[in-house]
Amino acid sequence: MAIGIPLLGAAALGAGTVLERFILKKKKIGIKLYQTVSFFAIVLATLPFLYFFWKLDAGAFELKNILIFIGVIASSLAANLFVFYSLKWEKVTNLEPARILEPLFVILLAVVFSFFTQGLYEQNLKIIIPAVIASIALIFPHIKKHHLKINKYIIAAILGSFFFGLELVISRLILDFYSPITFYFLRCISIFIISLAVFRPNFKALDKKTSLFIFITGAIWVLYRVVVYFGYLNYGVIFTTLIIMLGPIAVYALARIFLKEKLNWKNIVSALIITGCVVYAILG
């Protein structure tokens, strides 16, 4: 099976995550400002491709599918609100195990949805089982004793991961009516308009260098999401999610090289288990 495109998505996830961390380290860049500007950057990055890859079938305008699209936007907004709330009052390191639950939620929700739809989500245990194992291995390096203390902020972060997972899974219900570029453009411009209206950020905090980095990051996220949507359409939600979980391995490597972050034995074990699960799913 050709997995070059999902692997490209995993690499984009790694690069985008590291670059995003670099930008958010700047004290003057608040989360609300970053979200608004980053979605604007994503919209700008997609514009040149719309001429070549625009697709919006008539089925997208059926009431049922319009409501699903609204559900995608609502899920994304809910996810961001929960994540913002948790980040405001809790340390990022304490929230990390909750934030990386997203792939597990995607897999479990896709399994649930597979019982109510025909052909949109996999039911092959040779893919589902290694995907679940890999998602648990992804969480493993981030669990420490002090993380076991559950509070309302960690619960909010878990809900954020759940709604991000829900957004991705319900997106598959209507992806056939769009090209990946069209769908991501319409999703992001909707979120940008809502974020701009609600957050009303102060753009004076941005300088030219930071703006350029945000645009580059936005372009990387365009590549990542388009690859994810393409993978959903051609390889399946669960298989694509499994391949994309190779992204954290790229994050470990890039963070070690560019951010000088140290790796521990848990990171290495996690990377080996995820790689093994991917290899098993491909060869199986």
Secondary structure, 3 states (H helix, E strand, C coil): CCCHHHHHHHHHHHHHHHHHHHHHCCCCCCHHHHHHHHHHHHHHHHHHHHHHHCCECHHHHCHHHHHHHHHHHHHHHHHHHHHHHHHHHCCHHHHHHHHCCHHHHHHHHHHHHHCCCCCCCCCCHHHHHHHHHHHHHHHHHHCCHHHHCCCHHHHHHHHHHHHHHHHHHHHCCCHHHECHHHHHHHHHHHHHHHHHHHHCCCHHHCCHHHHHHHHHHHHHHHHHHHHHHHHHHHCCHHHHHHHHCCHHHHHHHHHHHHCCCCCCHHHHHHHHHHHHHHHHHHHC
